[in-house]
Amino acid sequence: MSTRRLRSEDYNDYSSTDVTPEGSPPGGMNGFAHPESYQRFGETNGTTWYQTLIHLLKGNIGTGLLGLPLAVKNAGILLGPLSLLVMGIVAVHCMGILVKCAHHFCSRFQKQFLDYGGTVMYGLESTPCAWLRTHAIWGRRIVGLFLIITQLGFCCVYFVFLADNLRQVVSTANGTTNDCSLNRTVTTTPTMDSRLYMVSILPFVVLLTFIQNLKVLSIFSMLANMAMLVSIIVIYQYVVRDIPDPSDLPLAAAWNTYPLFFGTAIFAFEGIGVVLPLENKMKNPRQFPVILYVGMTIVTLLYISMGLLGYLRFGASIQASITLNLPNCW
């Protein structure tokens, strides 16, 4: 991608585009929501709206969902769900702004599409500040660095989660777990170290990284969503049974535990990294705003219900992952 910088006279030259001197499209940034405004052309072999929705759900619903009951405990049965709702609204709003900004700079600089780094770089190049324009490339590099750090962190969490759960399944199948007490975590003697389980699943994860076609990858995302749906149904059907009286639970927890809620909730809303790649690869990008709002509404409602019901069911005994509160054998 070109890293051409804007000179001072370039900043004031708007003859090649239909943007206003303030750098916004006609009607402001909201102008992109109208059919007459700029619309990026999709790819001929791009993903459909259904495949994009599958990827969006898979990119947002992960292990963070299982930790939300503890997050609600750290915020309170009233403040927690309200905070999740606000965070969901803010997340969707920011995702929408990100897409609109990418569209704006695609129109202004005649680009087919832009990634995260490119959007930030062209945004800095379009500012009145000369220092920011001359250092715009560093905005791209910093965004790329942060994306690598966050995605690496998510991958590490998934590796640990998969390895620990696989070890527990193997241990149970081998008969090493024989205590079926409800809501009690049983420490078993593992048949194999967790790190060996991580090594065993590494080749399969590496093979998935070679699939760069989102249409092909949507098959695996669909299988993952189906497995995740079954797991969520299993958790819900146990959680909704025998919910105790919530009158003893605080509406708002202590202020010093709220940052713990915030950290878990931010981790749960991890899908910002998939927004532009999904929109860029769509056959009809005009459909993406509707997909974004529908998908994130599903995600937000799922987060609120899982966090609230899980905390109501297990109360103060809720653990870091709600799966640890489930019985060891049913």
C-alpha positions as CSV (number, residue, x, y, z in Angstrom):
1,M,0.0,0.0,0.0
2,S,1.2,3.4,-0.9
3,T,2.7,5.5,1.9
4,R,2.5,8.8,0.0
5,R,2.5,11.8,2.3
6,L,0.4,14.9,1.8
7,R,2.2,18.2,1.4
8,S,0.7,21.4,2.9
9,E,-0.8,22.3,-0.5
10,D,-2.2,18.8,-0.9
11,Y,-4.1,19.3,2.3
12,N,-6.0,22.3,0.8
13,D,-6.6,20.7,-2.6
14,Y,-10.0,19.1,-2.7
15,S,-10.7,19.4,-6.4
16,S,-10.2,15.7,-7.0
17,T,-12.8,14.6,-4.5
18,D,-16.2,15.6,-3.3
19,V,-15.3,16.1,0.3
20,T,-15.6,19.3,2.1
21,P,-12.7,21.4,3.3
22,E,-13.2,20.0,6.7
23,G,-12.4,16.5,5.3
24,S,-15.9,15.1,5.7
25,P,-18.2,13.9,3.0
26,P,-21.3,15.8,2.1
27,G,-23.7,15.8,5.0
28,G,-20.9,14.9,7.4
29,M,-19.8,11.4,8.3
30,N,-23.4,10.3,8.5
31,G,-23.5,10.9,4.7
32,F,-22.1,7.5,4.1
33,A,-25.3,6.0,5.4
34,H,-27.1,7.3,2.3
35,P,-27.1,5.5,-1.1
36,E,-26.0,8.6,-2.9
37,S,-22.8,8.8,-0.9
38,Y,-19.6,6.9,-1.5
39,Q,-20.0,3.1,-1.5
40,R,-17.1,0.8,-1.9
41,F,-17.4,-1.8,-4.6
42,G,-17.3,-5.4,-3.3
43,E,-15.4,-8.3,-4.6
44,T,-16.9,-10.6,-7.2
45,N,-16.0,-13.7,-5.3
46,G,-16.6,-12.0,-1.9
47,T,-18.5,-13.4,1.1
48,T,-22.2,-13.2,1.3
49,W,-24.1,-11.5,4.2
50,Y,-24.7,-14.8,5.8
51,Q,-21.0,-15.8,5.7
52,T,-20.0,-12.4,7.0
53,L,-22.5,-12.7,9.9
54,I,-21.1,-16.1,10.8
55,H,-17.5,-14.7,10.9
56,L,-18.7,-11.7,13.0
57,L,-20.4,-13.9,15.6
58,K,-17.4,-16.2,15.7
59,G,-15.0,-13.3,16.1
60,N,-16.9,-11.9,19.1
61,I,-18.1,-14.9,21.0
62,G,-15.3,-16.7,22.7
63,T,-13.9,-17.6,26.1
64,G,-14.6,-14.1,27.4
65,L,-18.3,-15.1,27.5
66,L,-17.6,-17.7,30.2
67,G,-16.0,-15.2,32.5
68,L,-18.8,-12.6,32.4
69,P,-20.7,-14.0,35.4
70,L,-17.7,-13.2,37.5
71,A,-17.5,-9.8,35.9
72,V,-21.1,-9.1,36.9
73,K,-20.2,-10.2,40.4
74,N,-17.5,-7.5,40.4
75,A,-19.9,-4.9,39.2
76,G,-23.3,-5.9,40.8
77,I,-26.5,-7.4,39.4
78,L,-27.7,-3.9,38.3
79,L,-24.6,-2.1,37.4
80,G,-23.0,-5.1,35.6
81,P,-25.7,-5.6,33.0
82,L,-26.1,-1.9,32.4
83,S,-22.4,-1.5,31.9
84,L,-22.3,-4.4,29.5
85,L,-25.2,-2.7,27.5
86,V,-23.3,0.6,27.4
87,M,-20.1,-1.1,26.3
88,G,-21.9,-3.0,23.6
89,I,-23.4,0.3,22.3
90,V,-20.1,2.0,22.4
91,A,-18.4,-1.0,20.6
92,V,-21.0,-0.9,17.8
93,H,-20.7,2.8,17.5
94,C,-16.9,2.7,17.2
95,M,-17.0,-0.1,14.7
96,G,-19.4,1.9,12.6
97,I,-17.2,5.0,12.8
98,L,-14.2,2.9,11.8
99,V,-15.9,1.6,8.7
100,K,-17.1,5.1,7.7
101,C,-13.6,6.5,8.1
102,A,-12.2,3.7,5.9
103,H,-14.9,4.5,3.3
104,H,-14.0,8.2,3.5
105,F,-10.3,7.7,2.8
106,C,-11.0,5.1,0.2
107,S,-13.0,7.8,-1.7
108,R,-10.6,10.6,-1.0
109,F,-7.4,8.7,-1.9
110,Q,-8.9,6.4,-4.6
111,K,-8.2,3.1,-2.8
112,Q,-10.2,0.0,-3.2
113,F,-10.1,-0.8,0.5
114,L,-8.0,0.1,3.6
115,D,-6.9,-1.9,6.6
116,Y,-6.5,-0.6,10.1
117,G,-3.1,0.8,9.7
118,G,-3.9,2.5,6.4
119,T,-7.0,4.1,7.8
120,V,-5.0,5.6,10.7
121,M,-2.1,6.7,8.4
122,Y,-4.4,8.5,6.0
123,G,-6.3,10.0,8.8
124,L,-3.1,11.5,10.2
125,E,-2.0,12.7,6.8
126,S,-5.2,14.6,6.5
127,T,-4.9,16.6,9.7
128,P,-3.9,20.3,9.8
129,C,-1.0,19.5,12.1
130,A,2.2,19.3,10.0
131,W,4.0,17.2,12.6
132,L,1.3,14.5,12.5
133,R,1.3,14.5,8.7
134,T,5.0,14.0,8.5
135,H,4.9,11.2,11.1
136,A,1.7,9.5,9.8
137,I,3.6,6.3,9.0
138,W,4.2,5.8,12.7
139,G,0.5,5.7,13.3
140,R,0.3,2.8,11.0
141,R,3.2,1.0,12.7
142,I,1.8,1.6,16.2
143,V,-1.7,0.3,15.2
144,G,-0.1,-2.8,13.7
145,L,2.0,-3.4,16.8
146,F,-1.1,-3.1,19.0
147,L,-3.1,-5.5,16.8
148,I,-0.3,-8.1,17.0
149,I,-0.1,-7.8,20.8
150,T,-3.9,-8.1,21.3
151,Q,-4.4,-10.9,18.8
152,L,-1.4,-12.8,20.3
153,G,-2.9,-12.4,23.8
154,F,-6.2,-13.8,22.6
155,C,-4.5,-16.7,20.9
156,C,-2.6,-17.5,24.2
157,V,-5.8,-17.5,26.1
158,Y,-7.4,-19.9,23.6
159,F,-4.5,-22.2,23.7
160,V,-4.6,-22.4,27.5
161,F,-8.3,-22.8,27.5
162,L,-8.3,-25.6,24.9
163,A,-5.4,-27.4,26.6
164,D,-7.0,-27.3,30.1
165,N,-10.4,-28.5,28.9
166,L,-9.0,-31.2,26.7
167,R,-6.9,-32.4,29.6
168,Q,-10.0,-32.5,31.8
169,V,-12.0,-34.4,29.2
170,V,-9.2,-37.0,28.8
171,S,-8.9,-37.3,32.6
172,T,-12.6,-37.9,33.0
173,A,-12.7,-40.4,30.2
174,N,-9.8,-42.3,31.9
175,G,-11.7,-42.5,35.2
176,T,-9.4,-40.3,37.1
177,T,-12.2,-38.0,38.1
178,N,-14.8,-39.8,40.3
179,D,-16.2,-37.0,42.5
180,C,-19.4,-35.8,41.1
181,S,-20.3,-33.2,43.7
182,L,-22.1,-30.3,42.3
183,N,-20.4,-26.9,42.1
184,R,-17.1,-28.3,43.2
185,T,-13.9,-28.2,41.3
186,V,-12.0,-31.5,41.5
187,T,-8.2,-31.4,41.0
188,T,-7.2,-34.5,39.1
189,T,-3.9,-36.0,38.3
190,P,-3.5,-35.2,34.6
191,T,-2.6,-38.0,32.2
192,M,-0.4,-35.5,30.4
193,D,1.0,-32.1,31.0
194,S,-1.1,-29.2,29.7
195,R,1.8,-27.9,27.6
196,L,1.9,-31.2,25.8
197,Y,-1.8,-30.8,24.9
198,M,-0.9,-27.3,23.6
199,V,1.7,-28.9,21.4
200,S,-0.7,-31.5,20.2
201,I,-3.3,-29.0,19.0
202,L,-0.7,-26.6,17.5
203,P,-0.6,-28.3,14.1
204,F,-4.3,-28.1,13.6
205,V,-4.3,-24.4,14.5
206,V,-1.4,-23.7,12.1
207,L,-3.2,-25.5,9.3
208,L,-6.2,-23.1,9.8
209,T,-4.0,-20.1,9.4
210,F,-3.2,-21.2,5.8
211,I,-6.9,-20.7,4.9
212,Q,-7.0,-17.1,3.6
213,N,-10.3,-17.3,1.7
214,L,-13.0,-16.2,4.0
215,K,-15.6,-18.1,2.0
216,V,-13.8,-21.4,2.7
217,L,-13.1,-20.3,6.3
218,S,-16.8,-19.7,6.8
219,I,-17.3,-23.5,6.8
220,F,-15.0,-23.8,9.9
221,S,-16.6,-20.8,11.5
222,M,-20.0,-22.4,11.0
223,L,-18.9,-25.6,12.6
224,A,-17.3,-23.6,15.5
225,N,-20.6,-21.6,16.0
226,M,-22.6,-24.8,16.0
227,A,-20.3,-26.4,18.7
228,M,-20.4,-23.1,20.6
229,L,-24.3,-23.0,20.4
230,V,-24.5,-26.5,21.8
231,S,-22.2,-25.6,24.7
232,I,-24.2,-22.4,25.5
233,I,-27.5,-24.4,25.5
234,V,-26.0,-26.9,27.9
235,I,-24.8,-24.1,30.2
236,Y,-28.1,-22.2,30.0
237,Q,-30.3,-25.3,30.7
238,Y,-28.3,-25.9,33.9
239,V,-28.0,-22.2,35.0
240,V,-31.7,-21.4,34.7
241,R,-32.7,-24.2,37.1
242,D,-33.2,-23.4,40.8
243,I,-32.1,-19.8,40.7
244,P,-32.0,-18.7,44.4
245,D,-33.4,-15.5,45.8
246,P,-31.2,-12.6,44.5
247,S,-32.1,-10.2,47.3
248,D,-28.8,-10.8,49.0
249,L,-26.8,-9.9,46.0
250,P,-25.6,-6.2,45.7
251,L,-27.1,-4.0,43.0
252,A,-23.7,-2.3,42.7
253,A,-20.5,-3.9,44.0
254,A,-17.6,-2.2,45.7
255,W,-15.9,0.5,43.6
256,N,-12.5,-1.3,43.9
257,T,-13.7,-4.4,42.1
258,Y,-15.3,-2.5,39.2
259,P,-11.9,-2.3,37.2
260,L,-11.9,-6.2,37.3
261,F,-15.3,-6.1,35.6
262,F,-14.1,-3.6,33.1
263,G,-11.1,-5.8,32.2
264,T,-13.1,-8.9,31.7
265,A,-15.8,-7.1,29.7
266,I,-13.2,-5.5,27.4
267,F,-11.7,-8.9,26.7
268,A,-15.1,-10.3,25.9
269,F,-15.7,-7.6,23.3
270,E,-12.7,-8.7,21.3
271,G,-14.2,-8.6,17.8
272,I,-13.0,-5.1,16.7
273,G,-10.1,-6.8,14.8
274,V,-12.4,-8.6,12.4
275,V,-14.5,-5.6,11.3
276,L,-12.5,-4.1,8.4
277,P,-11.3,-7.5,7.0
278,L,-14.9,-8.8,6.9
279,E,-16.2,-5.6,5.3
280,N,-13.3,-5.5,2.8
281,K,-14.1,-9.0,1.6
282,M,-17.8,-8.7,1.2
283,K,-19.6,-9.2,-2.1
284,N,-22.0,-6.4,-1.3
285,P,-20.4,-4.0,1.3
286,R,-23.7,-2.0,1.5
287,Q,-25.1,-4.8,3.6
288,F,-22.4,-4.6,6.3
289,P,-23.9,-2.0,8.6
290,V,-27.1,-4.1,9.0
291,I,-24.9,-7.2,9.6
292,L,-22.9,-5.3,12.1
293,Y,-25.9,-4.1,14.1
294,V,-27.7,-7.4,14.0
295,G,-24.6,-9.4,14.9
296,M,-23.5,-7.2,17.8
297,T,-27.0,-7.0,19.1
298,I,-27.0,-10.8,19.4
299,V,-23.6,-10.7,21.0
300,T,-24.5,-8.0,23.5
301,L,-27.8,-9.7,24.6
302,L,-25.9,-13.0,24.9
303,Y,-23.3,-11.4,27.1
304,I,-25.8,-9.7,29.4
305,S,-27.9,-12.8,29.8
306,M,-24.9,-15.1,30.5
307,G,-23.3,-12.7,32.9
308,L,-26.5,-12.0,34.8
309,L,-28.0,-15.5,34.9
310,G,-24.7,-17.1,35.8
311,Y,-24.2,-14.7,38.7
312,L,-27.8,-15.1,39.9
313,R,-27.4,-18.9,39.8
314,F,-24.1,-19.3,41.6
315,G,-23.9,-16.0,43.6
316,A,-20.7,-15.4,45.5
317,S,-19.3,-18.8,44.6
318,I,-19.0,-18.0,40.9
319,Q,-15.6,-18.8,39.6
320,A,-13.4,-17.4,36.9
321,S,-15.1,-19.5,34.2
322,I,-18.7,-20.6,34.7
323,T,-17.7,-24.1,33.5
324,L,-15.9,-24.6,36.7
325,N,-19.2,-24.2,38.6
326,L,-20.9,-26.9,36.5
327,P,-21.1,-30.5,37.9
328,N,-18.2,-32.7,36.9
329,C,-20.5,-35.5,35.6
330,W,-24.2,-35.3,34.8
